[in-house]
Amino acid sequence: LKSTGSSFPNSLPATIQNLLRSPAAMSEPDVDSTSIFSQKTHLPDDTVFYSIYPDFSLNPTTSTATITAELHNLHLQILQTLAPFTTTYIFQHQPFTLTPVLSPLPHLHGRLRFGDNLEDEWFVSFLLFTVSQSFPNLSISLHDSDGQFLLIETAFHLPRWLNPNTSTNRVFIRRGRLYILPPSHFPNTPDLITALKFLSENDNNPDILRATPDAVQLNL
């Protein structure tokens, strides 16, 4: 388990402190949709990408210094929460990483190359669902080199309106479940900040919960 860009207290175990030192921050590439939930991209092959957006980053009145401090604190808390799962897990190519990113929206970002070991990709998914259960006030986006692989896995249970062209900024992990923002609330593709604000304010809304069928949750 690695991370970057954070200061940390001396009270942390030495093993976690060592794991907190890693390379410079990464930016998340853009992707272009083509076939059903599978995307032809310039992204590295066999790589999973994930971003964790805390609700506090959406407050425009909070100072940059405060958000930075809160982001680093969240960073450390997540690492400590996941340590029991990652300590004994052996990744094929590289470990799970998180990097604080301040622009364009403060969040934690990471990528992991899983190669031909799909177990690594699904283990990352498990870690992120675990994070969303432990930290209910954040939303997580997740995709791989081929696109929205969680939607590919549950394709037979998805609403008919959902396709690569309509799924942008609509699919998030939050509170231990997958959320799909429906066209009844967003007829057009929402921008990321709008989608995150809406989800943070409506994650218990029955209409939003119904937008993601129970069969989708069961198949994950």
Rosetta constraint file for C-alpha pairs under 8 A:
AtomPair CA 1 CA 19 HARMONIC 5.89 0.50
AtomPair CA 1 CA 20 HARMONIC 7.81 0.50
AtomPair CA 1 CA 79 HARMONIC 7.43 0.50
AtomPair CA 1 CA 83 HARMONIC 7.12 0.50
AtomPair CA 1 CA 86 HARMONIC 6.25 0.50
AtomPair CA 1 CA 87 HARMONIC 7.35 0.50
AtomPair CA 1 CA 95 HARMONIC 5.56 0.50
AtomPair CA 1 CA 96 HARMONIC 5.15 0.50
AtomPair CA 1 CA 97 HARMONIC 6.00 0.50
AtomPair CA 2 CA 19 HARMONIC 4.65 0.50
AtomPair CA 2 CA 20 HARMONIC 5.21 0.50
AtomPair CA 2 CA 21 HARMONIC 6.70 0.50
AtomPair CA 2 CA 22 HARMONIC 6.37 0.50
AtomPair CA 2 CA 95 HARMONIC 6.75 0.50
AtomPair CA 2 CA 96 HARMONIC 6.22 0.50
AtomPair CA 2 CA 97 HARMONIC 4.60 0.50
AtomPair CA 2 CA 98 HARMONIC 6.57 0.50
AtomPair CA 3 CA 19 HARMONIC 6.68 0.50
AtomPair CA 3 CA 20 HARMONIC 4.64 0.50
AtomPair CA 3 CA 21 HARMONIC 6.14 0.50
AtomPair CA 3 CA 22 HARMONIC 5.90 0.50
AtomPair CA 3 CA 79 HARMONIC 7.96 0.50
AtomPair CA 3 CA 97 HARMONIC 5.11 0.50
AtomPair CA 3 CA 98 HARMONIC 4.61 0.50
AtomPair CA 3 CA 99 HARMONIC 5.53 0.50
AtomPair CA 4 CA 20 HARMONIC 5.95 0.50
AtomPair CA 4 CA 21 HARMONIC 5.66 0.50
AtomPair CA 4 CA 22 HARMONIC 5.15 0.50
AtomPair CA 4 CA 23 HARMONIC 6.48 0.50
AtomPair CA 4 CA 24 HARMONIC 6.75 0.50
AtomPair CA 4 CA 25 HARMONIC 6.98 0.50
AtomPair CA 4 CA 97 HARMONIC 7.93 0.50
AtomPair CA 4 CA 98 HARMONIC 6.59 0.50
AtomPair CA 4 CA 99 HARMONIC 4.93 0.50
AtomPair CA 4 CA 100 HARMONIC 6.87 0.50
AtomPair CA 5 CA 21 HARMONIC 7.76 0.50
AtomPair CA 5 CA 24 HARMONIC 7.45 0.50
AtomPair CA 5 CA 25 HARMONIC 7.45 0.50
AtomPair CA 5 CA 99 HARMONIC 6.51 0.50
AtomPair CA 5 CA 100 HARMONIC 6.26 0.50
AtomPair CA 6 CA 20 HARMONIC 7.38 0.50
AtomPair CA 6 CA 72 HARMONIC 5.60 0.50
AtomPair CA 6 CA 75 HARMONIC 7.58 0.50
AtomPair CA 6 CA 76 HARMONIC 7.84 0.50
AtomPair CA 6 CA 100 HARMONIC 7.57 0.50
AtomPair CA 7 CA 72 HARMONIC 7.32 0.50
AtomPair CA 8 CA 12 HARMONIC 7.43 0.50
AtomPair CA 8 CA 17 HARMONIC 7.29 0.50
AtomPair CA 8 CA 76 HARMONIC 7.33 0.50
AtomPair CA 12 CA 16 HARMONIC 6.54 0.50
AtomPair CA 12 CA 17 HARMONIC 6.36 0.50
AtomPair CA 13 CA 17 HARMONIC 6.34 0.50
AtomPair CA 14 CA 18 HARMONIC 6.12 0.50
AtomPair CA 15 CA 19 HARMONIC 6.31 0.50
AtomPair CA 16 CA 20 HARMONIC 6.22 0.50
AtomPair CA 16 CA 79 HARMONIC 7.95 0.50
AtomPair CA 16 CA 80 HARMONIC 7.73 0.50
AtomPair CA 16 CA 83 HARMONIC 7.92 0.50
AtomPair CA 17 CA 21 HARMONIC 7.22 0.50
AtomPair CA 25 CA 99 HARMONIC 5.75 0.50
AtomPair CA 25 CA 100 HARMONIC 7.15 0.50
AtomPair CA 25 CA 101 HARMONIC 6.85 0.50
AtomPair CA 26 CA 99 HARMONIC 7.18 0.50
AtomPair CA 26 CA 101 HARMONIC 7.86 0.50
AtomPair CA 26 CA 109 HARMONIC 7.30 0.50
AtomPair CA 26 CA 110 HARMONIC 7.33 0.50
AtomPair CA 27 CA 101 HARMONIC 7.96 0.50
AtomPair CA 27 CA 109 HARMONIC 7.77 0.50
AtomPair CA 28 CA 49 HARMONIC 7.62 0.50
AtomPair CA 28 CA 109 HARMONIC 7.69 0.50
AtomPair CA 29 CA 43 HARMONIC 6.97 0.50
AtomPair CA 31 CA 39 HARMONIC 7.12 0.50
AtomPair CA 31 CA 40 HARMONIC 7.57 0.50
AtomPair CA 31 CA 41 HARMONIC 5.52 0.50
AtomPair CA 31 CA 42 HARMONIC 7.47 0.50
AtomPair CA 31 CA 43 HARMONIC 7.70 0.50
AtomPair CA 32 CA 39 HARMONIC 6.14 0.50
AtomPair CA 32 CA 40 HARMONIC 6.43 0.50
AtomPair CA 32 CA 41 HARMONIC 6.10 0.50
AtomPair CA 33 CA 37 HARMONIC 7.44 0.50
AtomPair CA 33 CA 38 HARMONIC 7.04 0.50
AtomPair CA 33 CA 39 HARMONIC 4.73 0.50
AtomPair CA 33 CA 40 HARMONIC 6.64 0.50
AtomPair CA 33 CA 147 HARMONIC 7.69 0.50
AtomPair CA 33 CA 164 HARMONIC 5.52 0.50
AtomPair CA 33 CA 165 HARMONIC 6.45 0.50
AtomPair CA 34 CA 38 HARMONIC 6.61 0.50
AtomPair CA 34 CA 39 HARMONIC 5.20 0.50
AtomPair CA 34 CA 40 HARMONIC 6.24 0.50
AtomPair CA 34 CA 164 HARMONIC 6.96 0.50
AtomPair CA 35 CA 39 HARMONIC 6.30 0.50
AtomPair CA 35 CA 164 HARMONIC 7.14 0.50
AtomPair CA 36 CA 152 HARMONIC 7.82 0.50
AtomPair CA 36 CA 163 HARMONIC 6.08 0.50
AtomPair CA 36 CA 164 HARMONIC 5.93 0.50
AtomPair CA 37 CA 146 HARMONIC 7.78 0.50
AtomPair CA 37 CA 147 HARMONIC 5.75 0.50
AtomPair CA 37 CA 148 HARMONIC 5.38 0.50
AtomPair CA 37 CA 149 HARMONIC 7.05 0.50
AtomPair CA 37 CA 151 HARMONIC 6.55 0.50
AtomPair CA 37 CA 152 HARMONIC 5.89 0.50
AtomPair CA 37 CA 163 HARMONIC 6.39 0.50
AtomPair CA 37 CA 164 HARMONIC 5.07 0.50
AtomPair CA 38 CA 146 HARMONIC 4.84 0.50
AtomPair CA 38 CA 147 HARMONIC 4.67 0.50
AtomPair CA 38 CA 148 HARMONIC 6.58 0.50
AtomPair CA 38 CA 149 HARMONIC 7.48 0.50
AtomPair CA 38 CA 152 HARMONIC 7.55 0.50
AtomPair CA 38 CA 164 HARMONIC 7.56 0.50
AtomPair CA 39 CA 145 HARMONIC 7.30 0.50
AtomPair CA 39 CA 146 HARMONIC 4.91 0.50
AtomPair CA 39 CA 147 HARMONIC 4.76 0.50
AtomPair CA 39 CA 148 HARMONIC 7.99 0.50
AtomPair CA 39 CA 164 HARMONIC 7.94 0.50
AtomPair CA 40 CA 145 HARMONIC 7.87 0.50
AtomPair CA 40 CA 146 HARMONIC 6.56 0.50
AtomPair CA 40 CA 147 HARMONIC 7.88 0.50
AtomPair CA 41 CA 145 HARMONIC 6.88 0.50
AtomPair CA 41 CA 146 HARMONIC 7.50 0.50
AtomPair CA 43 CA 47 HARMONIC 7.86 0.50
AtomPair CA 43 CA 145 HARMONIC 5.75 0.50
AtomPair CA 44 CA 145 HARMONIC 6.49 0.50
AtomPair CA 45 CA 113 HARMONIC 7.82 0.50
AtomPair CA 45 CA 115 HARMONIC 7.68 0.50
AtomPair CA 45 CA 145 HARMONIC 5.63 0.50
AtomPair CA 46 CA 113 HARMONIC 5.77 0.50
AtomPair CA 46 CA 114 HARMONIC 5.74 0.50
AtomPair CA 46 CA 115 HARMONIC 5.01 0.50
AtomPair CA 46 CA 116 HARMONIC 7.24 0.50
AtomPair CA 46 CA 144 HARMONIC 7.10 0.50
AtomPair CA 46 CA 145 HARMONIC 5.89 0.50
AtomPair CA 47 CA 111 HARMONIC 6.68 0.50
AtomPair CA 47 CA 112 HARMONIC 5.46 0.50
AtomPair CA 47 CA 113 HARMONIC 4.11 0.50
AtomPair CA 47 CA 114 HARMONIC 5.83 0.50
AtomPair CA 47 CA 115 HARMONIC 7.18 0.50
AtomPair CA 47 CA 144 HARMONIC 5.54 0.50
AtomPair CA 47 CA 145 HARMONIC 5.60 0.50
AtomPair CA 48 CA 111 HARMONIC 5.50 0.50
AtomPair CA 48 CA 112 HARMONIC 5.33 0.50
AtomPair CA 48 CA 113 HARMONIC 6.36 0.50
AtomPair CA 48 CA 114 HARMONIC 7.38 0.50
AtomPair CA 48 CA 121 HARMONIC 6.54 0.50
AtomPair CA 48 CA 142 HARMONIC 7.37 0.50
AtomPair CA 48 CA 143 HARMONIC 5.84 0.50
AtomPair CA 48 CA 144 HARMONIC 4.03 0.50
AtomPair CA 48 CA 145 HARMONIC 6.52 0.50
AtomPair CA 49 CA 109 HARMONIC 7.74 0.50
AtomPair CA 49 CA 110 HARMONIC 5.92 0.50
AtomPair CA 49 CA 111 HARMONIC 4.36 0.50
AtomPair CA 49 CA 112 HARMONIC 6.68 0.50
AtomPair CA 49 CA 142 HARMONIC 5.84 0.50
AtomPair CA 49 CA 143 HARMONIC 5.47 0.50
AtomPair CA 49 CA 144 HARMONIC 5.68 0.50
AtomPair CA 50 CA 109 HARMONIC 5.85 0.50
AtomPair CA 50 CA 110 HARMONIC 5.44 0.50
AtomPair CA 50 CA 111 HARMONIC 6.26 0.50
AtomPair CA 50 CA 140 HARMONIC 7.03 0.50
AtomPair CA 50 CA 141 HARMONIC 5.59 0.50
AtomPair CA 50 CA 142 HARMONIC 4.49 0.50
AtomPair CA 50 CA 143 HARMONIC 6.58 0.50
AtomPair CA 51 CA 107 HARMONIC 6.70 0.50
AtomPair CA 51 CA 108 HARMONIC 5.63 0.50
AtomPair CA 51 CA 109 HARMONIC 4.42 0.50
AtomPair CA 51 CA 110 HARMONIC 6.50 0.50
AtomPair CA 51 CA 140 HARMONIC 5.59 0.50
AtomPair CA 51 CA 141 HARMONIC 5.29 0.50
AtomPair CA 51 CA 142 HARMONIC 6.71 0.50
AtomPair CA 52 CA 107 HARMONIC 5.57 0.50
AtomPair CA 52 CA 108 HARMONIC 4.99 0.50
AtomPair CA 52 CA 109 HARMONIC 6.35 0.50
AtomPair CA 52 CA 138 HARMONIC 6.79 0.50
AtomPair CA 52 CA 139 HARMONIC 5.95 0.50
AtomPair CA 52 CA 140 HARMONIC 4.52 0.50
AtomPair CA 52 CA 141 HARMONIC 6.71 0.50
AtomPair CA 53 CA 57 HARMONIC 7.19 0.50
AtomPair CA 53 CA 106 HARMONIC 7.17 0.50
AtomPair CA 53 CA 107 HARMONIC 4.82 0.50
AtomPair CA 53 CA 108 HARMONIC 6.74 0.50
AtomPair CA 53 CA 138 HARMONIC 5.46 0.50
AtomPair CA 53 CA 139 HARMONIC 5.18 0.50
AtomPair CA 53 CA 140 HARMONIC 6.05 0.50
AtomPair CA 53 CA 196 HARMONIC 7.93 0.50
AtomPair CA 54 CA 58 HARMONIC 7.67 0.50
AtomPair CA 54 CA 71 HARMONIC 7.98 0.50
AtomPair CA 54 CA 107 HARMONIC 6.63 0.50
AtomPair CA 54 CA 137 HARMONIC 6.18 0.50
AtomPair CA 54 CA 138 HARMONIC 4.11 0.50
AtomPair CA 54 CA 139 HARMONIC 6.41 0.50
AtomPair CA 55 CA 59 HARMONIC 7.61 0.50
AtomPair CA 55 CA 137 HARMONIC 5.69 0.50
AtomPair CA 55 CA 138 HARMONIC 5.38 0.50
AtomPair CA 55 CA 139 HARMONIC 7.61 0.50
AtomPair CA 55 CA 196 HARMONIC 7.84 0.50
AtomPair CA 55 CA 197 HARMONIC 7.64 0.50
AtomPair CA 55 CA 200 HARMONIC 6.52 0.50
AtomPair CA 56 CA 67 HARMONIC 7.23 0.50
AtomPair CA 57 CA 67 HARMONIC 6.36 0.50
AtomPair CA 57 CA 105 HARMONIC 7.04 0.50
AtomPair CA 57 CA 106 HARMONIC 5.70 0.50
AtomPair CA 57 CA 107 HARMONIC 7.37 0.50
AtomPair CA 58 CA 105 HARMONIC 7.99 0.50
AtomPair CA 58 CA 193 HARMONIC 7.35 0.50
AtomPair CA 58 CA 196 HARMONIC 7.94 0.50
AtomPair CA 58 CA 197 HARMONIC 6.83 0.50
AtomPair CA 62 CA 66 HARMONIC 6.56 0.50
AtomPair CA 62 CA 67 HARMONIC 6.65 0.50
AtomPair CA 63 CA 67 HARMONIC 6.30 0.50
AtomPair CA 64 CA 68 HARMONIC 5.96 0.50
AtomPair CA 65 CA 69 HARMONIC 6.22 0.50
AtomPair CA 66 CA 70 HARMONIC 6.15 0.50
AtomPair CA 67 CA 71 HARMONIC 5.93 0.50
AtomPair CA 67 CA 106 HARMONIC 7.60 0.50
AtomPair CA 68 CA 72 HARMONIC 6.24 0.50
AtomPair CA 68 CA 102 HARMONIC 7.50 0.50
AtomPair CA 68 CA 106 HARMONIC 7.79 0.50
AtomPair CA 69 CA 73 HARMONIC 6.18 0.50
AtomPair CA 70 CA 74 HARMONIC 6.09 0.50
AtomPair CA 71 CA 75 HARMONIC 6.05 0.50
AtomPair CA 71 CA 100 HARMONIC 6.94 0.50
AtomPair CA 71 CA 106 HARMONIC 7.51 0.50
AtomPair CA 71 CA 107 HARMONIC 7.15 0.50
AtomPair CA 71 CA 108 HARMONIC 7.78 0.50
AtomPair CA 72 CA 76 HARMONIC 6.37 0.50
AtomPair CA 72 CA 100 HARMONIC 7.02 0.50
AtomPair CA 73 CA 77 HARMONIC 6.31 0.50
AtomPair CA 74 CA 78 HARMONIC 6.11 0.50
AtomPair CA 75 CA 79 HARMONIC 6.35 0.50
AtomPair CA 75 CA 98 HARMONIC 7.60 0.50
AtomPair CA 75 CA 100 HARMONIC 7.34 0.50
AtomPair CA 75 CA 108 HARMONIC 7.33 0.50
AtomPair CA 76 CA 80 HARMONIC 6.25 0.50
AtomPair CA 77 CA 81 HARMONIC 6.14 0.50
AtomPair CA 78 CA 82 HARMONIC 6.17 0.50
AtomPair CA 78 CA 131 HARMONIC 6.76 0.50
AtomPair CA 79 CA 83 HARMONIC 5.98 0.50
AtomPair CA 80 CA 84 HARMONIC 7.84 0.50
AtomPair CA 81 CA 131 HARMONIC 7.63 0.50
AtomPair CA 81 CA 134 HARMONIC 7.96 0.50
AtomPair CA 82 CA 86 HARMONIC 6.24 0.50
AtomPair CA 82 CA 127 HARMONIC 6.92 0.50
AtomPair CA 82 CA 131 HARMONIC 7.68 0.50
AtomPair CA 83 CA 87 HARMONIC 5.61 0.50
AtomPair CA 84 CA 88 HARMONIC 7.80 0.50
AtomPair CA 85 CA 89 HARMONIC 6.91 0.50
AtomPair CA 85 CA 127 HARMONIC 7.97 0.50
AtomPair CA 86 CA 90 HARMONIC 7.94 0.50
AtomPair CA 91 CA 95 HARMONIC 5.82 0.50
AtomPair CA 91 CA 114 HARMONIC 7.79 0.50
AtomPair CA 91 CA 120 HARMONIC 6.32 0.50
AtomPair CA 92 CA 114 HARMONIC 6.57 0.50
AtomPair CA 92 CA 115 HARMONIC 7.61 0.50
AtomPair CA 92 CA 117 HARMONIC 6.89 0.50
AtomPair CA 92 CA 120 HARMONIC 7.36 0.50
AtomPair CA 93 CA 113 HARMONIC 6.32 0.50
AtomPair CA 93 CA 114 HARMONIC 6.30 0.50
AtomPair CA 93 CA 115 HARMONIC 7.25 0.50
AtomPair CA 94 CA 112 HARMONIC 6.48 0.50
AtomPair CA 94 CA 113 HARMONIC 6.56 0.50
AtomPair CA 94 CA 114 HARMONIC 7.71 0.50
AtomPair CA 95 CA 112 HARMONIC 7.02 0.50
AtomPair CA 96 CA 110 HARMONIC 7.64 0.50
AtomPair CA 96 CA 111 HARMONIC 7.55 0.50
AtomPair CA 96 CA 112 HARMONIC 6.27 0.50
AtomPair CA 96 CA 124 HARMONIC 7.28 0.50
AtomPair CA 97 CA 110 HARMONIC 5.47 0.50
AtomPair CA 97 CA 111 HARMONIC 6.84 0.50
AtomPair CA 97 CA 112 HARMONIC 7.35 0.50
AtomPair CA 98 CA 108 HARMONIC 5.95 0.50
AtomPair CA 98 CA 109 HARMONIC 5.44 0.50
AtomPair CA 98 CA 110 HARMONIC 4.79 0.50
AtomPair CA 98 CA 111 HARMONIC 7.96 0.50
AtomPair CA 99 CA 108 HARMONIC 5.30 0.50
AtomPair CA 99 CA 109 HARMONIC 5.15 0.50
AtomPair CA 99 CA 110 HARMONIC 6.10 0.50
AtomPair CA 100 CA 106 HARMONIC 7.39 0.50
AtomPair CA 100 CA 107 HARMONIC 5.98 0.50
AtomPair CA 100 CA 108 HARMONIC 4.55 0.50
AtomPair CA 100 CA 109 HARMONIC 6.44 0.50
AtomPair CA 101 CA 105 HARMONIC 7.53 0.50
AtomPair CA 101 CA 106 HARMONIC 5.52 0.50
AtomPair CA 101 CA 107 HARMONIC 5.39 0.50
AtomPair CA 101 CA 108 HARMONIC 5.84 0.50
AtomPair CA 101 CA 109 HARMONIC 6.73 0.50
AtomPair CA 102 CA 106 HARMONIC 4.02 0.50
AtomPair CA 102 CA 107 HARMONIC 6.47 0.50
AtomPair CA 112 CA 121 HARMONIC 7.92 0.50
AtomPair CA 114 CA 118 HARMONIC 6.44 0.50
AtomPair CA 114 CA 120 HARMONIC 5.59 0.50
AtomPair CA 114 CA 121 HARMONIC 6.04 0.50
AtomPair CA 117 CA 121 HARMONIC 7.47 0.50
AtomPair CA 118 CA 122 HARMONIC 6.42 0.50
AtomPair CA 119 CA 123 HARMONIC 5.97 0.50
AtomPair CA 120 CA 124 HARMONIC 6.25 0.50
AtomPair CA 121 CA 125 HARMONIC 6.44 0.50
AtomPair CA 122 CA 126 HARMONIC 6.20 0.50
AtomPair CA 123 CA 127 HARMONIC 6.21 0.50
AtomPair CA 124 CA 128 HARMONIC 6.25 0.50
AtomPair CA 125 CA 129 HARMONIC 6.22 0.50
AtomPair CA 125 CA 142 HARMONIC 7.95 0.50
AtomPair CA 126 CA 130 HARMONIC 6.11 0.50
AtomPair CA 127 CA 131 HARMONIC 6.21 0.50
AtomPair CA 128 CA 132 HARMONIC 6.23 0.50
AtomPair CA 128 CA 140 HARMONIC 7.46 0.50
AtomPair CA 128 CA 173 HARMONIC 7.88 0.50
AtomPair CA 129 CA 133 HARMONIC 6.33 0.50
AtomPair CA 129 CA 173 HARMONIC 6.79 0.50
AtomPair CA 129 CA 174 HARMONIC 7.61 0.50
AtomPair CA 129 CA 175 HARMONIC 7.82 0.50
AtomPair CA 129 CA 176 HARMONIC 5.20 0.50
AtomPair CA 129 CA 177 HARMONIC 7.15 0.50
AtomPair CA 130 CA 134 HARMONIC 6.25 0.50
AtomPair CA 130 CA 176 HARMONIC 6.73 0.50
AtomPair CA 131 CA 135 HARMONIC 5.87 0.50
AtomPair CA 131 CA 176 HARMONIC 7.96 0.50
AtomPair CA 132 CA 136 HARMONIC 5.60 0.50
AtomPair CA 132 CA 137 HARMONIC 7.95 0.50
AtomPair CA 132 CA 138 HARMONIC 6.77 0.50
AtomPair CA 132 CA 139 HARMONIC 7.19 0.50
AtomPair CA 132 CA 140 HARMONIC 7.52 0.50
AtomPair CA 132 CA 173 HARMONIC 6.82 0.50
AtomPair CA 132 CA 174 HARMONIC 5.24 0.50
AtomPair CA 132 CA 175 HARMONIC 4.90 0.50
AtomPair CA 132 CA 176 HARMONIC 5.21 0.50
AtomPair CA 133 CA 174 HARMONIC 7.39 0.50
AtomPair CA 133 CA 175 HARMONIC 4.81 0.50
AtomPair CA 133 CA 176 HARMONIC 4.62 0.50
AtomPair CA 134 CA 175 HARMONIC 7.86 0.50
AtomPair CA 135 CA 175 HARMONIC 7.39 0.50
AtomPair CA 136 CA 174 HARMONIC 6.65 0.50
AtomPair CA 136 CA 175 HARMONIC 4.91 0.50
AtomPair CA 137 CA 174 HARMONIC 7.90 0.50
AtomPair CA 137 CA 175 HARMONIC 7.76 0.50
AtomPair CA 137 CA 200 HARMONIC 7.15 0.50
AtomPair CA 138 CA 174 HARMONIC 6.49 0.50
AtomPair CA 138 CA 175 HARMONIC 7.99 0.50
AtomPair CA 138 CA 200 HARMONIC 7.55 0.50
AtomPair CA 139 CA 172 HARMONIC 6.13 0.50
AtomPair CA 139 CA 173 HARMONIC 5.76 0.50
AtomPair CA 139 CA 174 HARMONIC 5.00 0.50
AtomPair CA 139 CA 196 HARMONIC 7.12 0.50
AtomPair CA 139 CA 199 HARMONIC 7.99 0.50
AtomPair CA 139 CA 200 HARMONIC 7.82 0.50
AtomPair CA 140 CA 172 HARMONIC 5.35 0.50
AtomPair CA 140 CA 173 HARMONIC 4.91 0.50
AtomPair CA 140 CA 174 HARMONIC 6.48 0.50
AtomPair CA 141 CA 171 HARMONIC 6.90 0.50
AtomPair CA 141 CA 172 HARMONIC 5.03 0.50
AtomPair CA 141 CA 173 HARMONIC 6.42 0.50
AtomPair CA 142 CA 148 HARMONIC 7.27 0.50
AtomPair CA 142 CA 172 HARMONIC 7.42 0.50
AtomPair CA 142 CA 173 HARMONIC 8.00 0.50
AtomPair CA 143 CA 147 HARMONIC 5.44 0.50
AtomPair CA 143 CA 148 HARMONIC 4.90 0.50
AtomPair CA 143 CA 149 HARMONIC 6.17 0.50
AtomPair CA 143 CA 150 HARMONIC 7.71 0.50
AtomPair CA 144 CA 148 HARMONIC 6.65 0.50
AtomPair CA 144 CA 149 HARMONIC 6.60 0.50
AtomPair CA 148 CA 152 HARMONIC 6.42 0.50
AtomPair CA 149 CA 153 HARMONIC 6.14 0.50
AtomPair CA 150 CA 154 HARMONIC 6.47 0.50
AtomPair CA 150 CA 220 HARMONIC 7.42 0.50
AtomPair CA 151 CA 155 HARMONIC 5.52 0.50
AtomPair CA 151 CA 158 HARMONIC 7.67 0.50
AtomPair CA 153 CA 219 HARMONIC 7.46 0.50
AtomPair CA 153 CA 220 HARMONIC 7.56 0.50
AtomPair CA 154 CA 158 HARMONIC 6.63 0.50
AtomPair CA 154 CA 216 HARMONIC 5.63 0.50
AtomPair CA 154 CA 219 HARMONIC 6.17 0.50
AtomPair CA 154 CA 220 HARMONIC 7.38 0.50
AtomPair CA 157 CA 213 HARMONIC 7.10 0.50
AtomPair CA 157 CA 215 HARMONIC 6.12 0.50
AtomPair CA 157 CA 216 HARMONIC 5.86 0.50
AtomPair CA 158 CA 162 HARMONIC 6.94 0.50
AtomPair CA 158 CA 212 HARMONIC 7.51 0.50
AtomPair CA 158 CA 213 HARMONIC 7.13 0.50
AtomPair CA 158 CA 216 HARMONIC 6.94 0.50
AtomPair CA 159 CA 211 HARMONIC 7.99 0.50
AtomPair CA 161 CA 166 HARMONIC 7.47 0.50
AtomPair CA 162 CA 166 HARMONIC 5.69 0.50
AtomPair CA 162 CA 167 HARMONIC 6.05 0.50
AtomPair CA 163 CA 167 HARMONIC 5.86 0.50
AtomPair CA 164 CA 168 HARMONIC 7.05 0.50
AtomPair CA 166 CA 170 HARMONIC 7.84 0.50
AtomPair CA 166 CA 188 HARMONIC 7.98 0.50
AtomPair CA 166 CA 189 HARMONIC 6.54 0.50
AtomPair CA 167 CA 171 HARMONIC 6.49 0.50
AtomPair CA 167 CA 189 HARMONIC 7.86 0.50
AtomPair CA 168 CA 189 HARMONIC 6.56 0.50
AtomPair CA 168 CA 190 HARMONIC 7.80 0.50
AtomPair CA 169 CA 189 HARMONIC 7.08 0.50
AtomPair CA 169 CA 190 HARMONIC 6.29 0.50
AtomPair CA 169 CA 191 HARMONIC 6.57 0.50
AtomPair CA 169 CA 192 HARMONIC 5.58 0.50
AtomPair CA 169 CA 195 HARMONIC 6.43 0.50
AtomPair CA 170 CA 179 HARMONIC 7.68 0.50
AtomPair CA 170 CA 180 HARMONIC 5.34 0.50
AtomPair CA 170 CA 181 HARMONIC 4.80 0.50
AtomPair CA 170 CA 182 HARMONIC 7.55 0.50
AtomPair CA 170 CA 189 HARMONIC 7.85 0.50
AtomPair CA 170 CA 190 HARMONIC 7.55 0.50
AtomPair CA 170 CA 195 HARMONIC 6.91 0.50
AtomPair CA 171 CA 178 HARMONIC 7.12 0.50
AtomPair CA 171 CA 179 HARMONIC 5.70 0.50
AtomPair CA 171 CA 180 HARMONIC 4.74 0.50
AtomPair CA 171 CA 181 HARMONIC 6.68 0.50
AtomPair CA 172 CA 178 HARMONIC 5.84 0.50
AtomPair CA 172 CA 179 HARMONIC 5.22 0.50
AtomPair CA 172 CA 180 HARMONIC 6.70 0.50
AtomPair CA 173 CA 177 HARMONIC 5.65 0.50
AtomPair CA 173 CA 178 HARMONIC 4.57 0.50
AtomPair CA 173 CA 179 HARMONIC 5.98 0.50
AtomPair CA 174 CA 178 HARMONIC 6.42 0.50
AtomPair CA 174 CA 179 HARMONIC 6.88 0.50
AtomPair CA 174 CA 203 HARMONIC 7.93 0.50
AtomPair CA 177 CA 217 HARMONIC 6.62 0.50
AtomPair CA 178 CA 212 HARMONIC 7.17 0.50
AtomPair CA 178 CA 217 HARMONIC 6.69 0.50
AtomPair CA 179 CA 208 HARMONIC 7.45 0.50
AtomPair CA 179 CA 209 HARMONIC 7.11 0.50
AtomPair CA 179 CA 211 HARMONIC 7.63 0.50
AtomPair CA 179 CA 212 HARMONIC 6.00 0.50
AtomPair CA 180 CA 208 HARMONIC 7.36 0.50
AtomPair CA 180 CA 211 HARMONIC 6.11 0.50
AtomPair CA 180 CA 212 HARMONIC 5.60 0.50
AtomPair CA 181 CA 185 HARMONIC 7.32 0.50
AtomPair CA 181 CA 186 HARMONIC 7.34 0.50
AtomPair CA 181 CA 195 HARMONIC 7.82 0.50
AtomPair CA 181 CA 199 HARMONIC 7.96 0.50
AtomPair CA 181 CA 208 HARMONIC 6.53 0.50
AtomPair CA 181 CA 211 HARMONIC 6.88 0.50
AtomPair CA 182 CA 186 HARMONIC 6.33 0.50
AtomPair CA 182 CA 187 HARMONIC 7.90 0.50
AtomPair CA 182 CA 208 HARMONIC 7.12 0.50
AtomPair CA 182 CA 211 HARMONIC 5.95 0.50
AtomPair CA 183 CA 187 HARMONIC 4.36 0.50
AtomPair CA 183 CA 188 HARMONIC 7.06 0.50
AtomPair CA 186 CA 190 HARMONIC 6.42 0.50
AtomPair CA 190 CA 194 HARMONIC 6.22 0.50
AtomPair CA 190 CA 195 HARMONIC 5.85 0.50
AtomPair CA 191 CA 195 HARMONIC 6.22 0.50
AtomPair CA 192 CA 196 HARMONIC 6.15 0.50
AtomPair CA 193 CA 197 HARMONIC 6.07 0.50
AtomPair CA 194 CA 198 HARMONIC 6.11 0.50
AtomPair CA 195 CA 199 HARMONIC 6.16 0.50
AtomPair CA 196 CA 200 HARMONIC 6.08 0.50
AtomPair CA 197 CA 201 HARMONIC 6.34 0.50
AtomPair CA 198 CA 202 HARMONIC 6.00 0.50
AtomPair CA 199 CA 203 HARMONIC 5.27 0.50
AtomPair CA 202 CA 208 HARMONIC 7.20 0.50
AtomPair CA 203 CA 208 HARMONIC 6.82 0.50
AtomPair CA 203 CA 209 HARMONIC 7.36 0.50
AtomPair CA 204 CA 208 HARMONIC 7.36 0.50
AtomPair CA 204 CA 209 HARMONIC 6.93 0.50
AtomPair CA 205 CA 209 HARMONIC 6.32 0.50
AtomPair CA 206 CA 210 HARMONIC 6.02 0.50
AtomPair CA 207 CA 211 HARMONIC 6.29 0.50
AtomPair CA 208 CA 212 HARMONIC 7.32 0.50
AtomPair CA 209 CA 213 HARMONIC 7.89 0.50
AtomPair CA 212 CA 216 HARMONIC 6.71 0.50
AtomPair CA 212 CA 217 HARMONIC 7.78 0.50
AtomPair CA 213 CA 217 HARMONIC 7.06 0.50
AtomPair CA 214 CA 218 HARMONIC 6.29 0.50
AtomPair CA 215 CA 219 HARMONIC 6.14 0.50
AtomPair CA 216 CA 220 HARMONIC 6.55 0.50
